[in-house]
Amino acid sequence: MNITLRADATPSAPALLLRPWGEPDIGPLVEAFRDPALRRGARGPMESAEDVRAWLELQERGWITGERLAFAVLEGHPGPGEGWLAGSVVIKRGVSGQGPAEAGYWTAAHARGRGVAPRALEAVTRWTFEIFETFAAEGLESVNLLHQVDNPASCRGAEKARYEFRQVLPAQPLAFPGPGHLHVRQAGSPA
């Protein structure tokens, strides 16, 4: 998969490169998931190279089926076309492709507070609307973003990426142990 997206630099943060996950990300993912705040929101362990390889296989399968389009978010340029792992953004679609897609993201501890999440989320959301309008019989009308109520940073990131707050959702044990927020981004929402 040779898909790469970019998000421009800001006065306080470097440009971002977004690309599908791969083998070079094993070490940086293990390191990123040493952060207790990141582990709290994780759906499974990411403590070893074996854990990460299993997760990478799920990401690759998601690209093949079109159900889970996950991007590594990199910043800076230590090597050709690469950067330091700053986070992740994913767009999830159901098997039928009907209804809204769902966005998710996280930011590595060292990259928080510099607008990484909203810039990456904006780039992937814009790409998602373009790609589904181009290749699907019917364009994608909206993307949902869910996060726990006790995660105000995710709320700010969603709003900066023009995801409008819609409602508080009740807890859904296992997936969402506490109440959550639903944010929605409509296709064609103004820049």
SERO-4910 file (N, C-alpha, C, O; in steps of 0.05 Angstrom, whole numbers):
BEGIN
 pado doro    nc1    nc2    nc3   cac1   cac2   cac3    cc1    cc2    cc3    oc1    oc2    oc3
  Met    A     17    -23      0      0      0      0     17     25      0     32     30     19
  Asn    A     16     40    -21     33     63    -24     17     89    -20     20    108    -35
  Ile    A      1     89      0    -15    113      6      0    129     27      7    119     48
  Thr    A      4    155     21     16    173     40      0    199     40     -8    209     18
  Leu    A     -5    209     63    -19    234     66      0    253     81     18    244     95
  Arg    A     -5    279     79     11    298     93     -6    319    107    -28    325     97
  Ala    A      4    329    129     -9    351    143     13    372    146     35    366    155
  Asp    A      6    397    140     26    418    140     37    423    168     25    417    189
  Ala    A     61    435    169     73    444    194     57    467    205     43    481    190
  Thr    A     61    472    231     50    495    244     73    511    255     96    501    254
  Pro    A     69    535    266     91    550    277    105    535    301    129    539    306
  Ser    A     90    516    314    101    502    337    106    473    333    114    459    351
  Ala    A    100    462    309    103    433    304    110    427    275    101    441    257
  Pro    A    126    406    271    134    399    244    111    387    228     90    380    239
  Ala    A    115    385    202     95    372    184     92    343    192    109    331    205
  Leu    A     70    331    184     64    304    190     63    287    164     54    297    144
  Leu    A     72    263    166     69    243    144     52    221    155     57    210    177
  Leu    A     32    213    140     14    191    148     16    169    127     14    175    103
  Arg    A     20    145    136     23    122    118     13     97    133     12     97    157
  Pro    A      6     76    117     -2     51    131     21     40    148     44     45    143
  Trp    A     13     26    170     32     14    189     48     -7    175     39    -20    156
  Gly    A     73    -12    186     90    -33    175    111    -42    195    112    -32    218
  Glu    A    128    -60    187    149    -72    203    167    -51    217    174    -55    240
  Pro    A    174    -29    204    191     -9    217    179      3    242    192     16    258
  Asp    A    153     -1    246    138     11    268    138     -6    294    128      3    314
  Ile    A    149    -30    293    148    -48    316    161    -35    341    147    -33    361
  Gly    A    186    -28    339    199    -16    362    186     10    372    181     12    396
  Pro    A    180     29    353    167     53    363    139     48    375    132     62    394
  Leu    A    124     28    366     98     22    378    102     11    407     87     19    425
  Val    A    121     -7    410    126    -18    437    133      5    456    124      6    478
  Glu    A    150     23    446    159     46    463    135     64    469    131     72    492
  Ala    A    119     70    449     96     88    453     76     77    474     65     91    490
  Phe    A     72     50    473     53     38    491     64     33    519     51     19    535
  Arg    A     88     43    525     97     43    553     83     65    569     84     65    593
  Asp    A     71     83    555     56    106    567     30     95    579     13     85    565
  Pro    A     27     98    606      2     89    619    -23    101    608    -44     87    607
  Ala    A    -23    126    600    -47    139    589    -55    126    563    -79    122    558
  Leu    A    -36    119    547    -42    106    521    -52     77    526    -71     68    512
  Arg    A    -40     63    545    -49     36    551    -77     35    561    -92     15    556
  Arg    A    -86     55    576   -113     56    587   -134     54    565   -155     41    569
  Gly    A   -129     66    542   -148     66    520   -145     43    500   -160     41    482
  Ala    A   -124     27    504   -118      6    484   -136    -18    488   -145    -24    510
  Arg    A   -143    -30    466   -160    -54    466   -145    -80    472   -158   -100    477
  Gly    A   -120    -79    470   -104   -104    475    -76    -97    483    -68    -74    481
  Pro    A    -60   -116    491    -32   -110    499    -15   -104    475    -19   -114    453
  Met    A      3    -86    480     23    -78    459     50    -76    474     64    -56    472
  Glu    A     57    -97    488     81    -96    505    105   -108    492    128   -104    502
  Ser    A    102   -124    471    125   -138    459    123   -137    429    102   -129    418
  Ala    A    145   -144    416    145   -145    387    124   -164    376    112   -160    355
  Glu    A    119   -186    391     99   -206    382     71   -194    383     55   -198    365
  Asp    A     65   -179    405     39   -165    407     35   -146    383     14   -145    371
  Val    A     56   -131    377     55   -111    356     52   -125    329     36   -115    312
  Arg    A     66   -146    324     63   -161    299     35   -171    294     24   -169    272
  Ala    A     22   -181    315     -6   -190    313    -23   -166    306    -41   -168    290
  Trp    A    -19   -143    319    -34   -119    314    -30   -109    285    -49   -101    272
  Leu    A     -4   -110    276      2   -102    249    -13   -120    228    -21   -110    207
  Glu    A    -15   -145    234    -30   -163    216    -59   -155    214    -71   -156    192
  Leu    A    -71   -147    236    -99   -137    236   -101   -112    219   -121   -108    205
  Gln    A    -81    -95    222    -82    -70    206    -80    -76    176    -94    -64    160
  Glu    A    -62    -94    169    -59   -102    141    -84   -114    130    -93   -108    107
  Arg    A    -96   -132    145   -122   -145    137   -143   -123    133   -160   -125    115
  Gly    A   -144   -103    151   -163    -82    149   -161    -67    122   -181    -59    111
  Trp    A   -136    -62    113   -132    -49     88   -142    -66     65   -154    -57     46
  Ile    A   -136    -92     67   -145   -111     45   -175   -111     43   -186   -111     21
  Thr    A   -189   -113     65   -218   -114     65   -232    -87     62   -255    -85     55
  Gly    A   -217    -65     68   -228    -39     67   -244    -32     92   -257    -11     94
  Glu    A   -243    -49    112   -258    -45    137   -244    -28    157   -256    -16    175
  Arg    A   -217    -27    156   -201    -12    176   -177     -1    162   -158    -15    155
  Leu    A   -177     26    158   -156     40    143   -140     55    164   -146     77    171
  Ala    A   -118     42    173   -102     53    196    -76     65    186    -62     54    169
  Phe    A    -70     89    196    -46    104    189    -28    109    213    -37    116    234
  Ala    A     -2    104    208     18    114    227     22    143    222     22    152    199
  Val    A     24    159    243     28    188    240     57    194    249     64    188    272
  Leu    A     72    204    231    100    209    235    106    239    234     94    253    218
  Glu    A    124    249    250    132    277    249    163    279    248    177    261    257
  Gly    A    172    301    236    201    304    233    211    288    209    196    274    197
  His    A    237    290    204    248    276    181    276    265    188    296    275    178
  Pro    A    278    244    205    305    233    211    316    217    188    340    213    186
  Gly    A    299    207    169    308    191    147    291    197    123    272    212    125
  Pro    A    298    186     99    283    192     75    254    183     77    248    159     80
  Gly    A    236    203     76    207    197     76    196    187    102    173    178    103
  Glu    A    211    187    123    202    177    149    201    198    170    207    222    164
  Gly    A    196    191    194    195    209    216    192    194    242    192    169    242
  Trp    A    190    208    264    186    196    290    156    190    294    140    207    286
  Leu    A    150    168    306    122    160    310    109    180    330    119    184    352
  Ala    A     88    193    320     74    213    336     46    204    344     34    214    362
  Gly    A     35    184    329      8    175    335     -4    157    314     11    145    298
  Ser    A    -30    155    315    -45    137    297    -72    149    291    -84    162    308
  Val    A    -81    145    267   -109    152    260   -120    128    244   -106    117    227
  Val    A   -145    122    249   -158     99    235   -186    108    227   -200    122    241
  Ile    A   -195     98    204   -222    100    195   -233     72    192   -221     55    178
  Lys    A   -255     66    206   -267     39    206   -293     40    191   -310     58    196
  Arg    A   -297     20    174   -322     18    159   -333    -10    164   -317    -29    167
  Gly    A   -359    -13    165   -371    -39    168   -369    -55    142   -363    -44    121
  Val    A   -374    -81    144   -372    -99    121   -390    -90     99   -383    -90     75
  Ser    A   -414    -81    105   -433    -73     85   -427    -46     73   -436    -39     51
  Gly    A   -410    -30     86   -403     -4     77   -425     16     80   -423     39     71
  Gln    A   -447      9     93   -470     27     96   -466     43    122   -452     35    140
  Gly    A   -479     66    123   -478     82    147   -452     97    149   -435     96    131
  Pro    A   -449    111    172   -425    127    175   -400    110    181   -402     87    190
  Ala    A   -377    121    174   -352    109    182   -346    118    211   -360    136    221
  Glu    A   -326    107    223   -318    115    250   -288    121    250   -272    105    240
  Ala    A   -281    144    262   -253    151    264   -243    146    292   -259    147    311
  Gly    A   -218    140    295   -205    137    320   -176    147    318   -165    147    296
  Tyr    A   -165    155    340   -137    164    340   -125    163    368   -139    162    388
  Trp    A    -99    164    368    -84    167    393    -58    183    386    -49    183    363
  Thr    A    -47    195    406    -22    210    403     -2    200    423     -8    196    446
  Ala    A     23    196    414     44    188    432     50    210    452     46    233    446
  Ala    A     59    202    476     63    221    498     80    244    490     74    267    496
  His    A    102    240    476    121    261    469    109    281    449    120    303    446
  Ala    A     87    273    435     76    290    414     51    305    422     40    320    406
  Arg    A     42    301    447     17    313    455     20    344    459     41    354    466
  Gly    A     -2    358    454     -3    386    459      8    403    436     11    427    439
  Arg    A     13    391    413     24    406    390      6    404    365     14    410    343
  Gly    A    -19    395    369    -38    394    347    -34    371    328    -45    371    306
  Val    A    -20    350    337    -15    327    320    -42    313    314    -48    308    290
  Ala    A    -58    307    334    -82    292    330   -102    307    312   -111    294    292
  Pro    A   -108    332    316   -128    345    298   -118    348    270   -133    345    251
  Arg    A    -92    353    266    -81    356    239    -82    329    224    -89    327    201
  Ala    A    -74    307    238    -75    281    226   -103    272    221   -109    261    199
  Leu    A   -121    277    240   -149    269    237   -162    285    213   -177    273    198
  Glu    A   -155    310    211   -166    326    188   -156    315    162   -172    312    143
  Ala    A   -130    308    160   -120    298    134   -133    271    127   -140    267    103
  Val    A   -136    253    146   -148    227    140   -178    230    134   -188    217    116
  Thr    A   -192    247    148   -221    251    144   -225    262    116   -242    253    101
  Arg    A   -210    283    108   -212    295     81   -207    273     60   -223    271     41
  Trp    A   -186    257     63   -180    236     45   -202    215     43   -210    206     22
  Thr    A   -213    208     67   -235    189     68   -259    198     52   -270    182     36
  Phe    A   -267    222     56   -290    232     40   -284    232     10   -302    225     -6
  Glu    A   -260    240      3   -253    241    -26   -252    213    -37   -263    208    -59
  Ile    A   -240    194    -23   -237    167    -34   -264    153    -36   -269    139    -56
  Phe    A   -281    156    -16   -307    142    -18   -325    156    -38   -342    142    -50
  Glu    A   -323    181    -42   -339    195    -63   -330    186    -90   -346    183   -108
  Thr    A   -304    182    -94   -293    174   -119   -299    145   -127   -306    140   -149
  Phe    A   -296    127   -107   -297     98   -114   -323     84   -106   -328     62   -116
  Ala    A   -339     96    -90   -364     82    -81   -387     92    -98   -387    114   -109
  Ala    A   -407     74   -101   -431     82   -116   -444    106   -103   -454    124   -116
  Glu    A   -444    106    -76   -455    128    -61   -433    139    -43   -418    123    -31
  Gly    A   -430    165    -42   -409    177    -25   -415    173      5   -438    169     13
  Leu    A   -394    173     20   -396    172     49   -407    199     59   -397    220     52
  Glu    A   -428    198     76   -441    222     85   -430    234    111   -430    258    115
  Ser    A   -420    216    128   -409    226    154   -390    206    166   -389    182    159
  Val    A   -373    216    184   -355    200    200   -360    206    229   -361    230    237
  Asn    A   -364    186    245   -368    189    274   -342    186    289   -324    172    279
  Leu    A   -340    199    311   -317    196    329   -327    193    357   -343    210    366
  Leu    A   -320    172    371   -328    167    398   -304    168    417   -283    159    410
  His    A   -308    179    440   -287    178    461   -300    179    488   -323    187    491
  Gln    A   -285    170    508   -295    171    536   -300    199    545   -285    217    537
  Val    A   -320    204    561   -326    230    572   -302    241    588   -297    265    587
  Asp    A   -287    224    601   -265    233    618   -239    237    602   -217    237    613
  Asn    A   -242    242    576   -218    247    559   -222    274    545   -228    275    521
  Pro    A   -218    296    560   -223    322    548   -203    328    524   -210    344    507
  Ala    A   -179    316    524   -161    321    502   -172    310    476   -169    323    455
  Ser    A   -185    287    477   -198    276    453   -221    294    443   -225    297    419
  Cys    A   -235    306    462   -257    324    455   -245    348    440   -256    356    420
  Arg    A   -224    360    451   -211    383    438   -201    376    410   -204    391    391
  Gly    A   -188    353    408   -178    344    382   -200    340    361   -197    349    338
  Ala    A   -222    328    369   -245    324    351   -256    351    342   -261    355    318
  Glu    A   -259    369    361   -271    395    353   -252    411    335   -261    425    317
  Lys    A   -226    410    340   -207    424    323   -207    412    294   -201    427    275
  Ala    A   -213    387    292   -215    374    265   -243    376    254   -250    362    235
  Arg    A   -259    394    265   -286    400    256   -306    377    259   -325    374    243
  Tyr    A   -302    361    279   -322    340    287   -340    353    307   -331    360    329
  Glu    A   -365    356    300   -385    370    317   -395    351    340   -402    328    335
  Phe    A   -395    361    364   -406    346    387   -436    342    382   -450    361    377
  Arg    A   -445    317    385   -473    311    382   -488    303    407   -509    313    413
  Gln    A   -475    285    423   -489    276    447   -471    260    465   -450    250    457
  Val    A   -480    256    490   -467    239    509   -480    211    505   -504    209    504
  Leu    A   -463    191    503   -473    163    500   -470    148    526   -451    153    541
  Pro    A   -489    130    532   -486    114    556   -463     94    553   -454     88    531
  Ala    A   -454     85    576   -432     65    576   -441     40    561   -464     33    561
  Gln    A   -422     27    547   -426      2    533   -404    -17    543   -382    -18    531
  Pro    A   -410    -32    564   -389    -48    576   -373    -64    556   -383    -73    535
  Leu    A   -348    -67    562   -326    -78    546   -316    -58    526   -292    -50    528
  Ala    A   -331    -49    507   -322    -29    487   -317     -2    500   -296     10    497
  Phe    A   -337      9    515   -335     34    528   -346     30    557   -370     31    561
  Pro    A   -328     26    576   -336     21    603   -350     45    617   -365     41    636
  Gly    A   -346     69    607   -359     92    618   -374    107    597   -372    100    573
  Pro    A   -388    128    604   -403    144    583   -383    156    563   -360    161    570
  Gly    A   -393    162    540   -376    173    519   -389    197    505   -412    203    509
  His    A   -373    209    488   -382    231    472   -383    221    443   -366    207    434
  Leu    A   -404    230    428   -406    225    400   -401    252    386   -415    271    391
  His    A   -381    252    368   -376    275    350   -380    265    322   -376    242    316
  Val    A   -390    283    304   -395    276    277   -384    296    258   -386    320    263
  Arg    A   -372    287    237   -362    305    215   -378    297    190   -377    275    180
  Gln    A   -392    317    179   -408    313    155   -391    318    131   -373    335    131
  Ala    A   -396    303    109   -383    308     84   -389    336     75   -412    345     78
  Gly    A   -369    349     64   -374    376     54   -375    398     75   -382    421     69
  Ser    A   -368    391    101   -369    412    121   -347    433    114   -325    425    105
  Pro    A   -353    458    118   -334    479    109   -307    478    124   -305    469    147
  Ala    A   -287    486    109   -259    486    120   -256    507    141   -235    510    153
***
